[in-house]
Amino acid sequence: MKTAEIRVRFAPSPTGYLHVGGARTALFNWLFARKHRGTFILRIEDTDVERSSEDMVEGILDGLRWLELDWDEGPYFQSQRLMLYRQRAQALVQSGDAYYCFCSPEELAAKRQRAGADPSRWQYDRSCRSLPQEVVRAKLQAGVPRAIRFKVPLDGSTIFEDRVYGRIEVHNRDIEDFVLLRSDGHPTYHLSVVVDDADMGISHIIRGADHLSNTPKQVLLYRAFGLDLPVFAHLPLILGPDRSRLSKRHGATSVTAYREMGFVPAALRNFLALLGWSPGDTKQEIFSTEELIERFSLDAISKSNAVFDFEKALWMNGQYLRAMSAEQLEPLVREELKKAGLWREELAGEKRAWFLHLIDLLKVRARTLTYFVEAGRPYLSDEYPIEPKAMKNLRHPQLRELLPELAHRFEQLHPFTLETTERVLRELAAERGVKAGLLINAVRAALTGSAVTPGIFDVIVAVGQERTVHRLRRAVDWIDEAEARAR
C-alpha cells in the first residue's frame, strides 16, 4: 500500500474517560500514521445515547491532548451521521443482504429463556428472515416496530487475515443474523463502524483484541457493500499483575489519573508503547518519540497479552524526570506547587536560580512530579511532618547538646557553603567523640523531617543558614516532646 493511502483512526466510545487500553490503541494508530506520513483520524462513537455524555467526550479529548497525540481529522461524531447509517441499512435490505425483523424485545427474551441456553451463546432463530413479502408489507404499513438484521450466509466460512493473529476462519453457522439498525433507528456498532471506516477511507484498523470476535460480522458487511477489506491488526489485551483483565482494582486506569499522579506525557507514551509491541533486538527501554515513530511496526506487535506493571511505569517516569533539565521541569513543578499552596512568585523572580538548583537537587530521587511537593516542602515552608524513621535519628542522648552547639557554630559560619558546613560538622563530631553519621542523620531529620534526602550538605545549603540554625534548635523541642509522650 502506498504511504499516501494510509489512513487510521481512533474511535472511542464516550461512555468513560480515556483509559490505559484506549490510550495504547490511540498511540499505536498515531505512531503508525506518523511513521508512514499517513492520516490519523479521531472519531467519537456516541450512538449509545444513554451512556454517552459530553463530559466523557471532553475527558477523552483532554487525555489525548495531554498525551500529545494530535489528530489530523475530526473529531467526527457518529450521532451526527445517523441518516447515513439508516440509508446504508436500507440499501442492504434492497439488495437482499438484510431483512426486517419485527420481533419485540419481549419476544426475543422469551425465546432466549425457552431455549434454556447460555444467554451469551443464544442465537436468533431467523424467524423473520423468510417472512412472505406481503406479510412484511402489511407490518410496515401498520407501523409495527422493526429492526434490520443482516442475512448471514447459512453455510461456508468467513475468512480474513489479521496482521497480528494471522488467518482467522469462522464458520457462518456460528454467526447469528445480527442487528444492523435497531427499532429506534439507531445503528449497532457493526453497521456504524463499517460505514464510517469505508466512508472515511480507513486503510488499517488497529484496535484491541476484544474486537476480534466482531470482525467476521464486519467482514461480511464489507463484502455485502462490495468494498475491499482494510488491513486488520488486533492488539493484545492489557492485563493486571495477577494476569486478569486490567481494571480499577489494579490501580488507576484513566489516563488523566496518571497526569494527576505526576507522570509526564513522554514517559507514559514510552511505557504504553512497550505494552504488546517490541522495538526489536535491543535491551533499550527509554525511547524518544522520534525513535518510537521510526521503529514502530505492526509486524512487531505480540500475540501475547501485555502486563501493566505500575512499578515499571514509575521507574520509567523517574528516568524521564532525571533526564529533563531544571528549566524544562520548572513549569511542571510550578503547577504542582500551586496545587499544594506552596508556590511563591519570588521563585520565578529573585529566587529563581535557587529554585532551579532545588529542582536539580530533588529530581535525582523523583519518580513523579508530586515528589517535588512532598520532598520540596521543607525547603519552601517551615511546616512539614516528621517521619517516624526520621524521629528515631533524634533519640541519641547526646543530641540534646550536640544540635544546639552545631546550630551555634553554623550561625557564626561565613561563608556558608558545602565545604565549610561539612568541615564544621565533622570537627564537632570528632571533638565530642561521636560518629559523623550520628550528626548527619540527626540534621537530616531536623531539616527535612525525612530519613532519606539528597546529600546532607547540599540540603543544608539549600535550606539556608538562618533556617538551618532555627531548625536545629527546634529539633531539641521535638526530642523533648517525643520523650514526654513516651512517659
C-alpha positions as CSV (number, residue, x, y, z in Angstrom):
1,M,0.0,0.0,0.0
2,K,1.3,3.4,-0.9
3,T,2.2,5.7,2.0
4,A,-0.2,8.4,0.9
5,E,-3.1,5.9,1.2
6,I,-2.6,5.1,4.9
7,R,-5.4,6.3,7.0
8,V,-6.0,5.1,10.5
9,R,-8.5,6.1,13.2
10,F,-9.0,6.0,16.9
11,A,-12.7,5.6,17.6
12,P,-13.5,5.7,21.4
13,S,-17.0,5.4,22.8
14,P,-17.7,8.3,25.3
15,T,-19.1,6.0,28.0
16,G,-16.0,6.5,30.1
17,Y,-12.8,8.5,30.3
18,L,-9.7,7.7,28.2
19,H,-8.3,4.6,29.8
20,V,-5.0,2.9,29.5
21,G,-6.1,0.4,26.9
22,G,-7.7,3.1,24.7
23,A,-4.7,5.3,25.1
24,R,-2.4,2.4,23.9
25,T,-4.7,1.9,20.9
26,A,-4.6,5.6,20.1
27,L,-0.8,5.6,20.4
28,F,-0.3,2.7,18.1
29,N,-2.5,4.3,15.5
30,W,-0.7,7.6,15.9
31,L,2.7,6.0,15.6
32,F,1.7,4.1,12.5
33,A,0.3,7.2,10.8
34,R,3.3,9.3,11.7
35,K,5.8,6.7,10.5
36,H,4.1,6.4,7.1
37,R,3.2,10.1,6.9
38,G,-0.4,9.0,6.8
39,T,-3.6,10.5,8.4
40,F,-4.7,9.9,12.0
41,I,-8.4,10.4,12.4
42,L,-10.4,10.8,15.6
43,R,-14.0,9.6,15.6
44,I,-16.3,9.6,18.6
45,E,-18.7,6.6,18.6
46,D,-21.5,8.2,20.6
47,T,-24.6,6.3,19.3
48,D,-25.1,4.8,22.8
49,V,-27.3,7.8,23.8
50,E,-28.0,6.6,27.3
51,R,-24.3,6.0,28.3
52,S,-22.6,8.7,26.3
53,S,-22.0,12.2,27.7
54,E,-20.3,15.5,26.7
55,D,-18.2,15.3,29.9
56,M,-16.8,11.9,28.7
57,V,-16.1,13.3,25.3
58,E,-14.2,16.2,26.8
59,G,-12.3,13.7,29.0
60,I,-11.2,11.7,26.0
61,L,-10.1,14.8,24.2
62,D,-8.3,16.1,27.3
63,G,-6.4,12.8,27.7
64,L,-5.3,12.7,24.1
65,R,-4.1,16.3,24.2
66,W,-2.2,15.6,27.4
67,L,-0.5,12.6,25.8
68,E,0.3,14.9,22.8
69,L,-1.4,12.6,20.3
70,D,-2.6,15.2,17.8
71,W,-5.2,14.1,15.2
72,D,-5.3,15.2,11.6
73,E,-9.0,15.0,11.0
74,G,-12.0,15.1,13.4
75,P,-13.3,14.7,15.8
76,Y,-16.2,13.2,13.9
77,F,-19.3,12.3,15.8
78,Q,-21.4,9.3,14.9
79,S,-24.5,10.9,16.4
80,Q,-24.3,13.5,13.5
81,R,-24.3,10.7,10.9
82,L,-27.4,8.7,11.8
83,M,-29.2,9.4,8.5
84,L,-26.2,7.8,6.6
85,Y,-26.4,4.6,8.7
86,R,-30.1,4.3,8.0
87,Q,-29.6,4.8,4.3
88,R,-26.9,2.1,4.2
89,A,-29.1,-0.3,6.2
90,Q,-32.0,0.2,3.8
91,A,-29.7,-0.3,0.9
92,L,-28.8,-3.8,2.3
93,V,-32.4,-4.6,2.6
94,Q,-32.9,-3.6,-1.0
95,S,-30.0,-5.7,-2.2
96,G,-31.3,-8.8,-0.3
97,D,-28.4,-8.8,2.2
98,A,-30.6,-7.8,5.1
99,Y,-34.2,-8.0,6.2
100,Y,-36.7,-6.5,8.6
101,C,-37.1,-8.1,12.0
102,F,-40.4,-7.5,13.8
103,C,-39.6,-9.5,16.9
104,S,-40.1,-7.3,20.0
105,P,-37.6,-7.3,22.9
106,E,-40.1,-9.3,25.0
107,E,-40.5,-11.9,22.3
108,L,-36.7,-12.3,21.9
109,A,-36.3,-12.6,25.7
110,A,-38.9,-15.3,25.8
111,K,-37.2,-17.2,23.0
112,R,-33.9,-17.0,24.8
113,Q,-35.5,-18.3,28.0
114,R,-37.3,-21.1,26.3
115,A,-34.0,-22.2,24.6
116,G,-32.6,-22.7,28.1
117,A,-29.1,-22.0,26.7
118,D,-26.3,-19.8,28.0
119,P,-27.6,-16.3,27.1
120,S,-24.2,-15.3,25.7
121,R,-24.4,-18.3,23.2
122,W,-28.0,-18.0,22.2
123,Q,-28.6,-17.1,18.5
124,Y,-31.6,-15.5,16.9
125,D,-33.7,-18.2,15.2
126,R,-34.1,-16.2,12.0
127,S,-37.9,-16.4,12.2
128,C,-38.3,-13.1,10.3
129,R,-35.8,-14.0,7.6
130,S,-38.3,-15.8,5.4
131,L,-41.5,-13.9,6.0
132,P,-43.6,-13.6,2.9
133,Q,-43.3,-10.2,1.2
134,E,-47.0,-9.5,1.7
135,V,-46.6,-10.0,5.4
136,V,-43.6,-7.7,5.5
137,R,-45.5,-5.0,3.6
138,A,-48.5,-5.3,5.9
139,K,-46.4,-5.0,9.0
140,L,-44.6,-2.0,7.6
141,Q,-47.9,-0.3,6.6
142,A,-49.2,-1.0,10.1
143,G,-46.2,0.7,11.6
144,V,-45.1,-2.3,13.5
145,P,-41.7,-1.5,15.1
146,R,-38.9,-3.3,13.3
147,A,-35.1,-3.7,13.3
148,I,-33.0,-4.5,10.4
149,R,-30.8,-7.7,10.6
150,F,-28.0,-8.9,8.3
151,K,-28.6,-12.0,6.4
152,V,-25.6,-14.2,7.2
153,P,-24.9,-17.0,4.7
154,L,-26.2,-20.3,6.0
155,D,-23.1,-22.3,5.0
156,G,-19.5,-21.8,4.4
157,S,-17.0,-19.7,6.4
158,T,-15.9,-16.1,6.8
159,I,-12.1,-15.8,6.5
160,F,-9.8,-12.8,7.0
161,E,-6.1,-12.1,7.6
162,D,-5.0,-10.3,10.8
163,R,-1.6,-8.7,10.9
164,V,-1.1,-9.9,14.5
165,Y,-3.1,-13.2,14.8
166,G,-2.8,-14.4,11.2
167,R,-5.5,-16.3,9.4
168,I,-8.9,-16.2,11.1
169,E,-11.7,-18.5,9.9
170,V,-15.2,-18.6,11.5
171,H,-18.0,-20.9,10.3
172,N,-21.0,-18.9,9.2
173,R,-23.3,-21.2,11.2
174,D,-21.7,-19.7,14.3
175,I,-22.6,-16.2,13.4
176,E,-26.2,-15.1,14.1
177,D,-28.2,-12.8,11.8
178,F,-27.0,-9.7,13.8
179,V,-28.9,-6.5,14.1
180,L,-27.8,-3.6,11.9
181,L,-30.4,-1.0,12.8
182,R,-32.4,-1.0,16.0
183,S,-36.1,-0.3,16.0
184,D,-35.5,3.2,17.3
185,G,-33.4,4.0,14.2
186,H,-30.0,3.8,15.9
187,P,-27.3,1.7,14.3
188,T,-25.4,-1.1,16.1
189,Y,-21.7,-0.9,16.4
190,H,-21.2,-3.3,13.4
191,L,-23.1,-1.1,10.9
192,S,-21.8,2.2,12.0
193,V,-18.1,1.2,12.3
194,V,-18.1,-0.4,8.8
195,V,-20.0,2.5,7.2
196,D,-17.7,5.1,8.8
197,D,-14.4,3.2,8.1
198,A,-15.4,2.8,4.5
199,D,-16.7,6.3,4.2
200,M,-13.5,7.8,5.7
201,G,-11.2,5.6,3.6
202,I,-9.6,3.8,6.6
203,S,-6.8,1.6,5.3
204,H,-5.7,-0.1,8.6
205,I,-7.9,-0.9,11.5
206,I,-5.7,-1.1,14.6
207,R,-7.7,-1.9,17.7
208,G,-7.9,-4.1,20.7
209,A,-8.2,-7.9,20.5
210,D,-11.5,-7.7,22.3
211,H,-12.9,-6.7,18.9
212,L,-11.5,-9.8,17.2
213,S,-14.8,-11.6,17.6
214,N,-16.7,-8.7,16.0
215,T,-14.5,-8.8,12.8
216,P,-16.2,-11.7,10.9
217,K,-19.5,-9.8,11.0
218,Q,-17.8,-6.7,9.7
219,V,-16.1,-8.6,7.0
220,L,-19.5,-9.9,5.9
221,L,-20.7,-6.3,5.8
222,Y,-17.7,-5.1,3.7
223,R,-18.4,-7.8,1.2
224,A,-22.2,-7.1,1.1
225,F,-21.3,-3.4,0.3
226,G,-18.9,-4.5,-2.4
227,L,-15.9,-3.0,-0.6
228,D,-12.3,-4.1,-0.3
229,L,-11.3,-5.1,3.2
230,P,-9.0,-2.8,5.2
231,V,-5.9,-4.3,6.9
232,F,-6.9,-5.6,10.4
233,A,-4.4,-5.6,13.3
234,H,-5.8,-6.5,16.7
235,L,-3.7,-5.6,19.7
236,P,-3.2,-8.0,22.6
237,L,-5.1,-7.3,25.8
238,I,-3.5,-5.4,28.8
239,L,-3.6,-7.4,32.0
240,G,-3.0,-6.6,35.6
241,P,-0.1,-8.2,37.6
242,D,-2.4,-11.0,38.5
243,R,-3.0,-11.8,34.8
244,S,-6.7,-10.8,34.9
245,R,-8.1,-8.0,32.7
246,L,-6.8,-4.6,33.8
247,S,-9.3,-2.9,36.0
248,K,-9.6,-0.3,38.7
249,R,-8.7,-2.8,41.4
250,H,-5.2,-2.9,39.9
251,G,-4.9,0.9,40.3
252,A,-5.8,3.9,38.1
253,T,-6.8,3.0,34.6
254,S,-7.7,6.6,33.5
255,V,-5.0,8.4,31.6
256,T,-5.9,11.7,33.4
257,A,-5.3,10.0,36.7
258,Y,-1.7,9.4,35.7
259,R,-1.4,13.1,34.9
260,E,-2.7,13.9,38.4
261,M,-0.2,11.4,39.9
262,G,2.6,13.4,38.3
263,F,3.5,11.5,35.2
264,V,4.9,13.3,32.2
265,P,3.3,12.6,28.8
266,A,6.5,11.3,27.1
267,A,7.1,8.8,29.8
268,L,3.6,7.4,29.7
269,R,3.8,7.2,25.9
270,N,7.0,5.3,26.1
271,F,5.6,2.9,28.7
272,L,2.4,2.3,26.7
273,A,4.3,1.7,23.5
274,L,6.1,-1.3,25.1
275,L,2.8,-2.9,26.1
276,G,2.4,-5.5,23.4
277,W,5.0,-4.1,21.0
278,S,8.7,-4.9,20.8
279,P,11.3,-2.4,19.5
280,G,13.4,-5.2,18.1
281,D,16.6,-6.9,19.2
282,T,17.6,-4.3,21.8
283,K,17.6,-4.0,25.6
284,Q,16.9,-0.3,25.3
285,E,13.7,0.7,27.1
286,I,13.8,4.5,27.0
287,F,12.9,5.9,23.6
288,S,12.3,9.4,22.3
289,T,9.1,10.0,20.4
290,E,11.1,10.2,17.2
291,E,12.7,6.8,17.9
292,L,9.3,5.2,18.6
293,I,7.9,6.5,15.3
294,E,10.9,5.3,13.4
295,R,10.9,1.8,14.9
296,F,7.2,1.2,15.1
297,S,5.9,-1.7,13.0
298,L,2.7,-3.8,13.0
299,D,4.8,-6.9,12.5
300,A,6.4,-6.4,15.9
301,I,3.1,-6.5,17.8
302,S,2.9,-9.5,20.0
303,K,0.1,-12.0,20.2
304,S,0.7,-12.4,23.9
305,N,-1.2,-10.3,26.4
306,A,0.7,-7.4,28.0
307,V,1.1,-7.0,31.7
308,F,0.7,-3.5,33.2
309,D,3.5,-3.1,35.7
310,F,2.9,0.1,37.7
311,E,6.3,0.0,39.3
312,K,7.9,-0.2,35.9
313,A,5.8,2.8,34.8
314,L,7.1,4.8,37.9
315,W,10.6,3.8,37.1
316,M,10.3,5.0,33.6
317,N,8.7,8.2,34.6
318,G,11.7,8.8,37.0
319,Q,14.1,8.2,34.2
320,Y,12.4,10.9,32.2
321,L,12.4,13.4,35.1
322,R,16.1,12.9,35.7
323,A,16.9,13.4,32.1
324,M,15.0,16.7,32.0
325,S,16.7,20.0,32.7
326,A,15.6,22.2,35.6
327,E,14.4,24.7,33.1
328,Q,12.2,22.0,31.4
329,L,10.9,20.9,34.8
330,E,10.3,24.3,36.2
331,P,6.7,25.0,34.7
332,L,5.6,21.4,35.6
333,V,6.9,21.7,39.2
334,R,5.4,25.2,39.5
335,E,1.9,23.8,38.7
336,E,2.3,21.1,41.3
337,L,3.4,23.6,43.9
338,K,0.5,25.9,43.1
339,K,-1.9,23.0,43.7
340,A,-0.3,22.3,47.0
341,G,-0.3,26.0,48.0
342,L,3.5,26.2,48.2
343,W,4.2,28.5,45.2
344,R,5.6,31.9,45.8
345,E,6.1,34.4,43.0
346,E,9.6,35.1,44.2
347,L,10.6,31.6,43.0
348,A,10.1,33.0,39.4
349,G,11.9,36.2,40.3
350,E,14.8,36.9,42.6
351,K,14.9,33.3,43.9
352,R,14.6,31.6,40.5
353,A,18.3,30.5,40.5
354,W,17.8,28.9,43.9
355,F,14.5,27.3,42.7
356,L,16.2,25.8,39.7
357,H,19.0,24.5,41.9
358,L,16.4,22.9,44.2
359,I,14.8,21.2,41.2
360,D,18.1,19.7,40.2
361,L,18.7,18.6,43.8
362,L,15.4,16.8,44.1
363,K,14.9,15.3,40.7
364,V,17.6,12.6,41.3
365,R,15.1,10.8,43.6
366,A,11.9,11.8,41.9
367,R,9.6,9.3,40.2
368,T,6.6,11.6,39.8
369,L,6.1,15.4,39.7
370,T,4.2,15.2,43.0
371,Y,7.5,14.2,44.6
372,F,8.7,17.8,44.2
373,V,5.9,18.8,46.5
374,E,6.5,16.1,49.1
375,A,10.3,16.4,49.1
376,G,10.3,20.1,48.4
377,R,8.0,21.2,51.3
378,P,10.8,21.5,53.9
379,Y,12.7,23.9,51.5
380,L,9.7,26.0,50.8
381,S,7.9,26.0,54.2
382,D,8.7,25.7,57.9
383,E,5.7,23.4,58.3
384,Y,6.4,19.8,57.4
385,P,5.8,16.5,59.1
386,I,8.5,14.3,60.6
387,E,8.6,10.6,59.6
388,P,8.8,8.0,62.4
389,K,12.0,6.7,60.8
390,A,13.5,10.2,60.9
391,M,12.4,10.7,64.6
392,K,14.5,7.6,65.5
393,N,17.5,9.5,64.3
394,L,16.9,12.1,67.0
395,R,16.8,9.8,70.0
396,H,20.5,9.6,70.9
397,P,21.0,11.3,74.3
398,Q,24.0,13.4,73.2
399,L,21.9,15.2,70.5
400,R,20.2,17.4,73.0
401,E,23.6,19.0,73.5
402,L,25.2,18.5,70.0
403,L,22.4,20.0,67.9
404,P,22.4,23.4,69.7
405,E,26.2,23.5,69.6
406,L,26.1,22.7,65.8
407,A,23.5,25.4,65.4
408,H,25.7,27.9,67.2
409,R,28.7,27.1,65.0
410,F,26.7,27.3,61.8
411,E,25.3,30.6,62.9
412,Q,28.9,32.0,63.1
413,L,30.0,30.4,59.8
414,H,31.0,32.6,56.9
415,P,30.8,31.6,54.1
416,F,28.0,29.1,54.4
417,T,29.0,26.5,51.7
418,L,29.1,22.8,51.1
419,E,32.8,22.7,52.1
420,T,32.5,24.8,55.3
421,T,29.4,23.2,56.7
422,E,30.9,19.7,56.2
423,R,34.1,20.8,57.9
424,V,32.3,22.2,60.9
425,L,30.0,19.2,61.3
426,R,32.9,16.7,61.2
427,E,35.0,18.8,63.5
428,L,32.3,18.8,66.1
429,A,31.7,15.1,65.8
430,A,35.5,14.4,66.3
431,E,35.7,16.8,69.3
432,R,32.8,15.0,71.1
433,G,33.9,11.5,70.1
434,V,30.8,10.5,68.1
435,K,30.5,9.3,64.6
436,A,29.8,12.0,62.0
437,G,26.9,9.8,60.8
438,L,25.0,10.4,64.1
439,L,25.0,14.1,63.4
440,I,24.3,13.8,59.7
441,N,21.2,11.6,60.3
442,A,20.0,13.9,63.0
443,V,20.5,17.0,60.9
444,R,18.7,15.4,58.0
445,A,15.7,14.6,60.3
446,A,15.7,18.1,61.8
447,L,15.9,20.0,58.5
448,T,13.5,17.9,56.4
449,G,11.6,15.5,58.6
450,S,12.7,12.7,56.4
451,A,15.2,9.8,56.9
452,V,16.2,9.9,53.2
453,T,17.3,13.0,51.3
454,P,19.9,14.2,48.8
455,G,23.4,14.7,50.2
456,I,23.1,16.3,53.6
457,F,25.4,19.2,52.9
458,D,23.5,20.0,49.7
459,V,20.4,20.0,51.8
460,I,21.9,22.3,54.4
461,V,23.0,24.9,51.9
462,A,19.6,24.7,50.1
463,V,17.7,25.2,53.3
464,G,19.9,28.2,54.0
465,Q,21.9,29.4,57.0
466,E,19.1,31.1,59.0
467,R,16.5,28.3,58.7
468,T,19.1,25.6,59.3
469,V,20.1,27.2,62.6
470,H,16.5,27.7,63.6
471,R,15.5,24.1,62.8
472,L,18.5,22.5,64.6
473,R,17.4,24.3,67.8
474,R,13.7,23.4,67.2
475,A,14.7,19.8,67.0
476,V,15.5,19.8,70.7
477,D,11.9,20.6,71.3
478,W,10.8,17.7,69.2
479,I,13.1,15.4,71.2
480,D,11.6,16.7,74.5
481,E,8.0,16.3,73.1
482,A,8.7,12.7,72.0
483,E,10.2,11.8,75.4
484,A,7.2,13.3,77.2
485,R,4.8,11.3,75.1
486,A,6.8,8.2,75.8
487,R,6.5,8.7,79.6
